[in-house]
Amino acid sequence: MSDDKYSKYELVVGLEVHAQLSTHSKMYSGDSAEFGASPNTQVSVISLGHPGTLPMVNETAVESAVKIGLATHCTIRYENQFARKNYFYADLPKGYQITQDKTPICTLGKLEFDVNGTKKLVNITRIHLEEDAGKSIHDIDPYFTLVDLNRAGVPLIEIVSEPDIRSGDEAMAYLNEVQKLVRYLGICDGNMEEGSMRCDANISVRLKGETVLNARSEVKNMNSMRNVKRAIDYEFIRQVDAHEAGEKLAQETRGFDAVKGVTLSQRSKEHAHDYRYFPEPDLPPVFVTEEYIANVKANMPKLPNELIGEYINTYGLPAYDARIITDDKELAEYFNELLAQTKNYKAAANWILGPVKNYLNEKGLEIKDFKIPASNFVKLIALIDEGKTNFATASAKIFPVMAENPNKEPLQIAQELDLIQNSDEGLIRDLIEQTLSKFPEKVAEYKGGKKGLVGMFVGEVMKLSKGKADPKLTSKLMQETLDGGANGAGV
């Protein structure tokens, strides 16, 4: 069989994203949900499910679920019930998980995002609330698995997509959009490396043109977008090869070995009845009203797509600039502070996407570590707009000093470094005359049609002024002088 066998098949992927909610306490108890505490110090008889204890629903977690539901255009359920999902695992102290089975708080949503310049729409099946399990640690003791129950009971939302994804690139773009949403909403930090956002991928293949869904593999608990793409790409090849060899694929759960880049079978895929779901007897329904939903919506921040539209339509930025800035919530927030204090919106964007990002990358910092107040940064933009310096000088000489002395005003720095641009027309005309007198043969060449020589003349003026002549004004006056034909240098 030729390599063309792969082109006959279509990849079908649905993603389940688990996002830990940024609440102070756990989903059904008052235990701290803070990340990074000493093992097994953030547990109580309630989160451990001791007999006689009663859970209580975390109100902030419900609000967070409503926010992400609104952001993904879901229908919000008014009456929310909880269920027990029964299974045994060492880091599940109660022997069951409290989740939402038949009554997810959010249903039938959608998420639109960009994939390599093309719009993609993925439908959201459901978003439900549940609690996390603890953490099994396999790499500390060579003989035993260690268990840390601090994470047990931490609030989660699970975002379940329809099987609308058709490539690893689409999966990465979808995850990036989900990550941006939860960060903009302030409901999850989205850090996959720390496990606060994790992804399971349901992957199958079928011949192009078919509509049936074949047996799928669920690749569990991947902690980076790149690994999700790698697992999907690997599964596509593995499953196509199996179909072409006449093998019958089993519905199963698999893990991804990031070192080897392969998926490995773990167990046959469970069905819903294997979990013996039944209503949680200790939790009454939680009711969400229209008034509550409206209040949550009124207090939601602007989301990335809304900001992109605003940057393009209100502030005249290119779509590319708008997308790059909104990729990072903190960067967009800093940029919004600049927009509120300057009218030169394009200059603000150029600074953010150029010198500022370069500085952060060189120093290994994030925008939250950037110390120059927006109120001071706009003064640097104004310094250029007023003709007192130019972008090249400001970015190379003034900005680095500001980065180390964030409250020092750019004008003071420019004065101390003797960088203030000279805009005295009389002085600049005098320097132009000196330059043209020095190069009469070049002037003749310019008159003969070599118009590109104007740059050389301007450069000479800049040298004579020791870089202080206003380059825009110098260029304008030079052009006037050369084309006007009146000075003692034979022009």
ZAKE-186581 format. One line per 10 residues: number of its first residue (from 1); for each residue x, y, z of N, C-alpha, C. Coordinates in steps of 0.05 Angstrom, whole numbers, m for minus. Example, Ala and Ser with C-alpha at 12.3 -4.5 7.8 and 13.67 -1.06 7.14 Angstrom:
! ZAKE-186581
1> 264:m114:156:246:m90:156:264:m66:156; 257:m45:142:273:m21:143:258:1:157
//
This chain:
! ZAKE-186581
1> 17:m24:0:0:0:0:18:25:0; 12:44:m17:28:68:m19:23:88:4; 40:108:5:36:128:26:10:144:22; m2:142:m2:m28:155:m7:m51:144:9; m46:122:22:m68:110:39:m77:130:60; m59:147:70:m67:165:91:m86:187:81; m83:194:55:m99:216:44:m128:207:41; m134:181:43:m161:171:40:m177:175:65; m164:180:87:m177:180:113:m180:209:125; m200:211:141:m205:237:155:m201:232:185
11> m188:251:198:m184:251:227:m209:263:240; m218:250:262:m241:260:277:m233:262:306; m233:287:317:m224:291:344:m244:308:360; m249:299:384:m263:316:404:m246:319:428; m246:342:440:m228:347:463:m244:352:489; m234:341:510:m245:346:537:m223:362:553; m229:386:559:m210:403:573:m219:406:603; m201:399:621:m206:403:649:m191:427:659; m205:446:670:m192:471:679:m197:474:709; m176:476:725:m179:481:754:m187:510:758
21> m208:514:774:m218:541:778:m202:555:800; m197:581:796:m181:596:814:m197:606:838; m206:588:854:m221:594:878:m202:591:902; m210:604:924:m194:601:949:m198:574:962; m222:563:960:m229:538:973:m237:517:953; m241:493:962:m247:471:945:m276:471:936; m283:452:919:m310:452:906:m332:447:926; m328:429:945:m349:422:963:m341:424:993; m319:437:998:m310:441:1026:m295:467:1028; m289:475:1053:m274:500:1058:m244:497:1058
31> m234:473:1051:m205:469:1050:m192:487:1030; m168:496:1035:m154:513:1017:m148:499:990; m151:514:968:m145:503:942:m119:514:931; m103:526:948:m78:539:939:m58:518:928; m45:525:906:m25:507:894:2:509:907; 15:487:911:43:487:920:48:483:949; 27:477:965:30:472:993:43:445:998; 54:441:1022:66:415:1029:45:393:1026; 53:369:1017:34:347:1011:16:341:1035; m9:337:1028:m29:327:1048:m34:346:1071
41> m30:372:1066:m35:392:1088:m61:407:1083; m74:403:1060:m98:418:1054:m121:399:1050; m126:383:1071:m147:363:1070:m163:365:1097; m187:355:1096:m203:354:1121:m222:330:1118; m237:325:1139:m255:302:1139:m276:305:1117; m282:330:1109:m302:334:1088:m290:327:1060; m266:337:1054:m255:331:1028:m246:302:1026; m242:289:1049:m235:260:1049:m260:243:1050; m283:255:1053:m308:240:1051:m314:223:1075; m306:231:1099:m311:215:1123:m341:213:1129
51> m350:191:1140:m379:187:1146:m389:210:1164; m413:219:1157:m426:239:1173:m420:268:1164; m401:271:1145:m395:298:1136:m413:306:1112; m417:331:1109:m435:341:1087:m421:361:1070; m422:357:1043:m409:376:1025:m427:401:1021; m415:422:1011:m430:447:1004:m418:458:979; m434:467:960:m425:476:934:m411:504:936; m388:506:923:m373:531:922:m387:551:903; m396:573:913:m412:592:897:m394:605:876; m369:611:882:m351:623:863:m347:605:839
61> m346:579:844:m342:559:822:m366:560:804; m390:562:815:m414:564:798:m413:589:781; m405:612:793:m402:636:777:m382:633:755; m360:620:760:m339:616:740:m350:599:717; m366:579:723:m378:562:702:m397:578:685; m413:596:697:m431:613:682:m415:631:664; m393:642:673:m376:660:657:m366:646:632; m355:622:635:m344:608:611:m367:599:593; m390:593:605:m414:586:589:m422:610:571; m423:633:583:m431:657:568:m410:664:546
71> m385:660:553:m363:666:534:m363:647:510; m375:623:514:m376:604:492:m404:601:481; m421:620:487:m448:622:475:m466:597:483; m462:587:507:m477:564:516:m505:572:527; m522:553:529:m547:555:544:m540:548:573; m548:566:592:m542:561:620:m566:548:633; m561:526:647:m582:511:660:m591:525:686; m617:526:690:m627:539:714:m626:521:739; m633:495:736:m633:477:758:m609:457:755; m590:459:773:m566:443:770:m565:422:793
81> m563:397:785:m561:375:804:m533:362:801; m525:348:823:m499:336:823:m502:306:827; m481:291:818:m482:262:819:m456:251:829; m457:226:838:m433:211:845:m424:194:822; m399:197:815:m386:180:795:m367:161:810; m374:136:810:m360:117:827:m338:102:812; m314:104:822:m292:88:812:m270:88:833; m253:68:832:m232:66:852:m205:75:840; m192:92:854:m164:99:847:m151:108:872; m125:104:875:m111:110:900:m113:139:909
91> m114:158:889:m115:186:896:m143:197:897; m164:180:896:m191:189:899:m201:180:926; m198:197:947:m202:187:974:m230:177:981; m250:189:968:m278:181:975:m287:156:960; m272:148:940:m281:126:923:m301:134:903; m307:160:902:m325:171:881:m319:200:878; m328:211:855:m324:239:849:m351:252:847; m355:275:859:m380:290:856:m377:307:831; m396:302:813:m395:315:787:m424:322:777; m426:331:753:m453:334:741:m455:314:718
101> m475:297:719:m479:277:699:m499:285:678; m524:284:684:m545:290:664:m553:319:665; m542:335:682:m551:363:684:m526:382:684; m511:382:662:m488:401:661:m498:429:662; m483:447:674:m492:474:677:m492:490:651; m476:482:631:m475:496:605:m477:475:583; m493:481:563:m496:463:540:m498:478:514; m491:464:492:m496:473:465:m484:500:459; m457:502:463:m443:527:457:m426:524:432; m409:544:427:m391:543:404:m367:561:410
111> m346:555:396:m321:570:399:m309:574:371; m305:599:364:m293:606:338:m265:616:342; m246:607:326:m218:615:329:m204:614:302; m180:624:301:m165:625:277:m144:603:275; m143:589:252:m122:569:248:m107:576:222; m83:585:225:m66:593:202:m81:611:183; m95:631:194:m109:650:177:m137:643:168; m146:619:176:m173:610:169:m190:607:194; m215:616:192:m234:614:214:m243:585:218; m245:577:243:m254:550:249:m274:552:271
121> m296:537:269:m317:536:289:m319:508:301; m316:506:327:m320:480:341:m344:483:360; m362:464:359:m385:464:376:m378:453:404; m390:464:424:m386:455:452:m411:438:460; m406:414:468:m428:396:476:m438:404:503; m420:407:522:m427:413:550:m404:424:566; m410:438:587:m390:446:607:m402:439:634; m388:423:650:m399:416:676:m379:420:698; m390:422:722:m374:426:746:m368:400:760; m345:397:771:m338:373:786:m314:379:804
131> m304:359:818:m281:362:835:m258:346:823; m234:355:829:m210:341:820:m203:318:838; m187:300:828:m176:278:844:m149:288:856; m137:272:874:m111:278:884:m90:272:863; m65:271:872:m43:267:853:m26:244:861; m22:225:843:m4:202:848:24:209:837; 44:205:853:72:212:846:88:187:843; 98:182:820:112:156:814:142:158:812; 153:183:813:182:185:807:199:194:831; 188:192:855:204:200:879:216:175:892
141> 199:155:896:208:130:909:209:108:888; 231:93:887:234:72:866:215:48:870; 204:46:894:188:22:900:158:28:904; 152:53:912:125:59:919:115:84:904; 88:84:900:75:108:890:66:124:914; 72:150:913:65:168:935:39:183:927; 23:190:946:m3:203:941:m5:229:956; m11:251:942:m15:277:954:m45:284:949; m60:287:970:m89:292:968:m96:322:969; m76:339:968:m82:368:969:m101:376:945
151> m97:364:923:m113:371:899:m140:359:900; m145:338:916:m171:325:917:m192:345:926; m212:349:910:m234:367:916:m231:394:904; m208:401:891:m205:427:879:m226:429:856; m239:453:853:m260:456:833:m249:454:804; m265:440:788:m258:437:760:m283:444:743; m277:455:719:m298:453:698:m287:435:677; m304:419:665:m296:403:642:m311:413:617; m296:421:597:m307:432:573:m305:410:551; m328:400:542:m329:378:524:m337:388:496
161> m320:384:476:m327:393:449:m340:370:433; m354:378:412:m363:359:392:m338:349:376; m340:326:363:m317:316:347:m314:332:321; m309:358:323:m308:376:300:m279:382:291; m259:372:306:m231:379:300:m220:359:280; m205:370:260:m196:352:239:m165:352:236; m150:363:254:m121:362:252:m109:369:279; m84:362:282:m69:370:306:m66:400:309; m63:414:286:m61:443:287:m87:455:297; m110:445:288:m135:455:297:m139:450:327
171> m129:427:337:m131:421:365:m115:441:382; m90:447:372:m74:466:387:m86:494:387; m98:502:364:m110:529:363:m135:530:381; m150:509:382:m173:507:400:m165:510:429; m144:495:437:m135:496:464:m124:523:471; m110:536:452:m100:563:457:m123:582:462; m145:579:447:m168:597:450:m181:592:477; m184:567:485:m195:561:512:m178:573:534; m152:569:531:m133:580:551:m136:610:553; m138:624:530:m141:653:530:m167:661:545
181> m188:646:539:m214:653:551:m214:651:581; m203:628:591:m203:624:621:m185:645:634; m164:653:621:m146:673:632:m159:701:632; m172:708:609:m185:734:608:m208:736:628; m222:714:632:m244:713:651:m234:713:680; m209:706:684:m197:704:711:m207:680:727; m215:659:713:m226:636:727:m206:613:729; m184:615:715:m163:593:715:m138:605:704; m114:598:715:m89:609:704:m81:596:678; m93:573:671:m88:560:645:m61:547:642
191> m46:544:664:m19:533:662:m20:503:660; m16:493:635:m18:465:630:5:450:643; 29:463:645:52:450:656:48:444:686; 33:460:700:27:456:728:3:439:732; m11:431:711:m34:414:713:m60:428:718; m60:455:719:m85:469:724:m103:470:699; m92:462:676:m109:457:652:m98:432:639; m115:413:635:m107:387:624:m126:379:601; m117:362:584:m133:355:561:m134:325:556; m158:315:550:m161:288:540:m171:290:511
201> m159:274:493:m167:276:465:m180:249:457; m204:251:446:m218:228:435:m213:228:405; m200:207:396:m189:207:368:m198:182:353; m209:187:329:m216:164:312:m210:173:283; m211:154:264:m208:160:236:m230:147:220; m236:157:197:m255:145:179:m249:152:151; m258:137:132:m254:144:104:m268:170:97; m256:186:81:m268:212:73:m295:207:60; m314:223:68:m341:219:57:m359:204:75; m348:188:93:m364:173:112:m374:192:135
211> m396:184:147:m407:200:169:m407:185:196; m403:159:194:m403:142:218:m378:149:235; m382:147:262:m359:151:280:m349:123:288; m323:118:282:m311:92:288:m302:91:317; m293:68:325:m282:64:352:m260:85:357; m260:97:381:m241:118:386:m222:111:409; m200:124:408:m181:122:431:m182:148:446; m183:146:472:m182:170:489:m154:172:501; m139:192:492:m112:196:503:m115:216:526; m106:207:550:m113:221:575:m91:240:585
221> m100:261:598:m84:278:616:m58:289:603; m61:301:580:m37:313:568:m34:341:578; m9:349:583:m4:374:597:11:395:581; 9:393:554:19:415:537:5:413:510; 1:436:498:m13:437:472:3:421:451; 30:424:452:46:409:433:43:379:436; 41:369:460:38:341:464:10:331:454; m10:348:457:m36:341:446:m34:338:416; m21:356:402:m17:354:373:m1:329:366; 20:324:381:37:300:375:21:274:379
231> 5:273:400:m10:249:405:m31:245:383; m44:266:374:m64:264:353:m51:255:327; m28:267:320:m14:260:295:m6:231:296; 4:222:319:12:194:322:m12:175:319; m34:182:332:m57:164:332:m69:162:304; m68:184:288:m78:183:261:m63:162:245; m37:162:246:m20:142:232:m26:114:242; m27:111:268:m31:84:280:m58:73:272; m78:89:274:m105:79:268:m109:73:238; m98:91:221:m100:86:192:m86:60:185
241> m62:56:196:m47:31:191:m63:7:200; m76:9:223:m92:m13:233:m116:m19:214; m130:2:205:m152:m2:186:m143:m15:161; m120:m5:150:m110:m16:125:m101:m45:127; m93:m53:152:m84:m80:156:m108:m99:163; m132:m87:163:m155:m104:169:m160:m109:199; m146:m94:216:m149:m99:245:m174:m85:255; m186:m96:276:m210:m84:288:m200:m68:313; m203:m42:312:m194:m25:334:m213:m26:357; m202:m28:381:m219:m29:405:m222:0:416
251> m244:5:429:m248:31:442:m233:29:469; m213:47:472:m195:44:495:m185:70:504; m173:69:529:m159:92:540:m130:88:536; m116:109:527:m87:108:522:m73:131:536; m48:127:541:m31:149:552:m11:157:531; 0:181:534:20:191:515:47:192:528; 67:178:516:95:179:525:108:202:510; 112:224:524:123:248:511:152:245:502; 167:227:515:195:222:508:197:207:481; 181:186:479:181:169:455:163:179:433
261> 144:196:441:125:207:421:104:187:412; 97:168:430:78:147:422:56:146:444; 33:134:436:12:129:455:13:100:463; 5:94:488:6:67:498:m21:59:510; m30:35:505:m56:26:515:m55:23:545; m75:33:559:m77:31:588:m100:13:597; m123:16:585:m146:m1:593:m168:3:572; m187:m15:572:m210:m12:554:m226:12:564; m238:26:545:m253:50:551:m279:44:567; m282:57:589:m306:53:605:m331:64:592
271> m354:53:598:m379:64:590:m392:77:614; m413:93:610:m425:108:632:m435:90:654; m446:67:646:m457:49:667:m435:38:685; m410:38:675:m388:27:692:m383:45:716; m391:70:714:m386:89:736:m409:89:757; m431:75:751:m454:74:769:m462:101:779; m467:120:760:m476:146:768:m502:145:784; m505:160:805:m531:164:818:m531:192:831; m554:204:836:m555:231:847:m541:233:873; m526:254:877:m511:259:902:m532:265:924
281> m535:247:944:m556:249:964:m552:272:983; m527:282:986:m521:302:1006:m521:331:995; m527:334:969:m527:361:958:m554:367:945; m567:389:954:m592:397:941:m585:410:914; m605:413:896:m600:426:871:m591:455:875; m575:465:856:m566:493:856:m582:507:834; m596:529:841:m612:543:822:m598:568:812; m598:572:786:m586:596:774:m608:611:760; m612:636:767:m634:652:756:m625:669:733; m645:679:718:m639:697:696:m625:722:706
291> m635:732:729:m623:756:741:m594:752:748; m588:728:759:m560:722:766:m543:721:741; m552:708:720:m537:705:696:m532:733:684; m552:750:684:m549:777:673:m529:793:689; m528:789:715:m509:804:732:m481:794:726; m477:768:723:m451:757:717:m441:768:690; m460:768:670:m453:778:643:m445:807:644; m459:823:660:m453:852:661:m426:858:673; m415:840:689:m389:844:702:m366:829:689; m371:817:666:m350:803:652:m332:822:637
301> m306:817:636:m287:834:621:m290:830:591; m278:849:576:m278:845:547:m261:821:540; m270:805:522:m256:780:514:m240:785:489; m221:767:482:m202:771:460:m215:780:434; m236:766:424:m248:773:399:m260:801:399; m272:809:422:m283:836:425:m261:857:424; m239:851:438:m216:870:437:m204:872:409; m202:850:395:m191:850:368:m208:869:351; m234:866:352:m252:883:336:m249:912:344; m246:918:369:m242:945:379:m216:957:369
311> m194:941:371:m168:951:362:m168:957:332; m182:941:317:m182:945:288:m201:968:280; m226:967:291:m246:986:282:m245:1013:295; m237:1014:321:m236:1039:336:m209:1052:334; m188:1036:336:m161:1047:338:m144:1044:312; m156:1031:292:m143:1029:266:m119:1012:264; m116:993:282:m93:975:281:m96:953:260; m75:943:249:m76:920:231:m86:896:247; m100:877:233:m110:853:246:m88:837:259; m65:836:246:m43:820:257:m34:831:284
321> m31:858:286:m23:871:311:m43:864:333; m69:867:326:m90:863:345:m90:835:356; m86:815:339:m85:787:347:m62:781:366; m38:791:358:m14:786:375:m17:799:402; m27:823:404:m30:836:430:m50:822:447; m72:813:436:m93:799:452:m86:771:459; m65:760:448:m57:732:455:m49:731:485; m41:753:496:m32:754:524:m49:774:539; m65:764:559:m83:782:573:m69:805:586; m46:800:600:m32:821:614:m21:842:594
331> m12:832:571:m1:850:551:m24:868:541; m47:856:536:m70:872:527:m79:893:548; m77:885:573:m85:904:594:m65:928:595; m39:923:592:m20:944:592:m24:962:567; m29:949:544:m34:964:520:m59:982:523; m80:972:536:m104:988:540:m98:1012:557; m80:1010:576:m71:1033:592:m58:1054:575; m42:1045:555:m29:1064:537:m50:1078:519; m70:1062:509:m90:1073:492:m106:1095:506; m109:1092:532:m125:1112:547:m110:1138:551
341> m83:1139:544:m67:1162:551:m52:1174:527; m56:1161:503:m43:1172:479:m62:1169:455; m59:1187:436:m75:1185:411:m59:1171:389; m33:1167:394:m17:1154:373:m18:1124:378; m40:1112:370:m46:1084:376:m26:1065:361; m20:1072:336:m1:1054:321:26:1055:334; 35:1078:343:61:1079:356:61:1063:382; 40:1063:397:37:1047:421:40:1018:414; 26:1009:393:27:981:385:55:974:376; 68:991:361:95:986:351:115:982:374
351> 112:999:395:129:997:418:124:970:433; 99:963:436:92:938:450:103:914:435; 99:913:409:106:890:393:136:890:386; 149:912:389:177:914:382:195:914:406; 204:938:415:223:940:437:214:927:463; 189:930:470:180:919:496:181:889:495; 170:876:474:171:847:473:200:837:471; 216:851:456:244:842:453:258:844:480; 253:865:495:265:868:522:256:845:540; 230:839:540:220:818:558:232:791:550
361> 234:786:524:246:760:515:276:758:523; 290:780:520:319:780:526:324:775:556; 306:786:572:309:784:602:294:760:613; 280:745:596:264:722:606:242:731:624; 229:754:619:208:765:636:181:763:622; 160:767:637:133:770:627:124:799:630; 103:807:617:94:834:618:87:843:646; 79:824:663:72:831:691:98:840:706; 121:832:696:147:840:708:157:867:698; 143:878:678:152:903:665:145:926:683
371> 165:942:690:162:962:712:155:990:703; 158:996:677:153:1024:668:123:1029:669; 113:1048:685:85:1054:685:75:1064:658; 51:1057:651:40:1067:625:40:1097:624; 35:1110:646:35:1139:647:62:1151:640; 83:1137:645:110:1147:638:117:1139:610; 108:1115:601:114:1105:575:102:1123:553; 78:1134:558:66:1151:537:82:1177:534; 97:1184:554:114:1208:552:137:1203:532; 146:1178:531:167:1171:511:155:1173:483
381> 130:1163:479:117:1166:453:114:1195:446; 106:1212:466:102:1240:461:128:1254:453; 150:1245:465:176:1257:460:183:1254:430; 176:1232:419:180:1227:390:161:1244:373; 135:1244:381:115:1259:367:121:1288:366; 134:1299:387:140:1327:389:166:1334:374; 179:1313:363:204:1318:347:228:1322:364; 227:1316:390:250:1320:407:270:1297:406; 261:1274:395:279:1252:390:265:1235:368; 278:1214:360:266:1196:340:265:1168:351
391> 251:1151:337:246:1123:347:272:1108:350; 290:1111:331:316:1096:333:331:1104:358; 333:1129:364:347:1138:388:332:1131:413; 306:1134:412:290:1128:436:291:1098:443; 290:1081:423:290:1052:429:317:1042:436; 338:1054:425:366:1044:430:378:1056:455; 371:1081:461:386:1094:483:368:1103:506; 344:1112:501:327:1122:523:312:1100:536; 300:1082:520:284:1060:531:299:1042:550; 324:1033:543:339:1016:562:344:1029:589
401> 348:1055:589:352:1069:615:325:1070:631; 304:1075:616:277:1074:630:271:1047:641; 278:1026:627:272:999:637:286:993:664; 310:1006:668:324:1002:693:316:1023:714; 305:1045:704:296:1067:722:268:1075:714; 248:1057:720:221:1059:708:206:1085:714; 213:1099:736:199:1123:742:213:1149:733; 236:1145:720:251:1168:710:239:1177:684; 234:1203:681:220:1213:657:238:1212:633; 227:1205:610:244:1202:585:257:1228:577
411> 243:1251:581:256:1277:574:281:1282:591; 280:1275:616:303:1279:634:326:1261:624; 320:1236:617:340:1218:607:353:1229:581; 336:1238:563:346:1249:538:364:1273:542; 356:1290:561:373:1314:567:399:1306:579; 398:1287:598:423:1278:611:442:1265:592; 431:1251:572:448:1237:552:454:1255:527; 444:1280:528:448:1299:506:437:1287:480; 412:1278:481:399:1265:458:376:1281:446; 372:1306:456:349:1321:446:354:1329:417
421> 335:1324:400:338:1329:372:336:1360:367; 352:1369:347:351:1397:340:332:1401:316; 313:1419:320:293:1424:299:295:1453:289; 318:1465:294:323:1493:285:328:1493:255; 309:1504:240:310:1503:211:335:1518:200; 341:1540:213:364:1556:204:389:1541:206; 393:1527:229:417:1512:234:419:1489:214; 397:1475:210:396:1452:192:402:1461:163; 391:1483:155:396:1493:127:426:1499:124; 438:1510:145:466:1516:145:483:1491:141
431> 475:1470:155:489:1444:153:485:1431:125; 461:1436:114:456:1426:87:474:1440:67; 477:1466:70:495:1481:52:523:1471:54; 533:1466:78:560:1455:82:563:1428:68; 543:1412:70:544:1385:59:545:1386:28; 527:1402:17:526:1403:m13:551:1417:m25; 562:1435:m10:587:1448:m19:610:1428:m19; 608:1408:m1:629:1388:1:628:1368:m21; 604:1364:m33:601:1343:m53:588:1354:m79; 602:1373:m93:589:1384:m117:585:1364:m139
441> 604:1344:m141:600:1324:m163:576:1306:m157; 570:1301:m131:547:1284:m124:521:1300:m129; 523:1326:m125:499:1343:m131:493:1342:m161; 514:1343:m177:510:1341:m206:498:1314:m213; 507:1292:m201:496:1266:m206:466:1265:m198; 460:1278:m176:431:1279:m167:415:1293:m189; 426:1316:m199:412:1331:m219:409:1315:m245; 428:1296:m248:427:1280:m272:408:1256:m270; 396:1254:m247:375:1232:m244:380:1213:m222; 403:1214:m208:408:1195:m186:395:1205:m160
451> 368:1203:m159:353:1214:m137:359:1200:m110; 369:1175:m112:375:1160:m87:397:1173:m71; 412:1191:m82:434:1204:m68:424:1222:m45; 398:1228:m44:388:1245:m23:393:1233:4; 392:1207:6:398:1193:32:426:1197:41; 445:1197:22:473:1202:29:477:1230:39; 463:1250:27:466:1278:35:454:1281:64; 431:1269:69:419:1271:95:437:1258:116; 449:1235:109:468:1222:127:491:1239:135; 502:1255:115:524:1273:121:516:1295:140
461> 491:1305:136:481:1326:154:479:1315:183; 470:1290:185:467:1278:211:494:1275:225; 514:1269:209:542:1267:220:551:1294:230; 547:1315:214:555:1341:222:542:1351:247; 516:1342:250:501:1351:274:505:1332:298; 523:1312:294:527:1291:314:501:1277:322; 485:1272:301:460:1257:305:437:1272:317; 440:1298:321:420:1314:335:400:1327:316; 406:1329:290:387:1342:272:362:1324:269; 339:1337:269:314:1323:265:315:1310:237
471> 316:1283:235:319:1270:209:296:1275:190; 271:1277:200:248:1283:182:250:1311:171; 256:1330:188:259:1357:179:283:1360:160; 305:1347:167:329:1348:150:323:1337:122; 309:1315:121:302:1303:95:284:1322:79; 265:1334:92:247:1352:78:262:1377:68; 279:1389:84:294:1412:76:315:1406:54; 327:1382:56:346:1373:36:333:1371:9; 309:1358:9:295:1355:m16:288:1382:m28; 278:1400:m11:271:1427:m21:295:1441:m33
481> 318:1438:m19:343:1452:m28:353:1441:m54; 353:1414:m57:363:1402:m81:345:1407:m105; 319:1406:m100:300:1410:m122:295:1440:m128; 301:1457:m107:296:1486:m111:318:1499:m128; 343:1489:m126:364:1498:m144:377:1524:m136; 375:1533:m111:386:1559:m104:404:1557:m80; 429:1551:m83:449:1556:m62:477:1557:m75; 496:1566:m59:523:1571:m70:538:1546:m76; 527:1522:m72:542:1497:m78:538:1489:m107; 526:1505:m123:522:1498:m151:497:1481:m155
491> 477:1483:m135:452:1468:m139:433:1485:m156
//
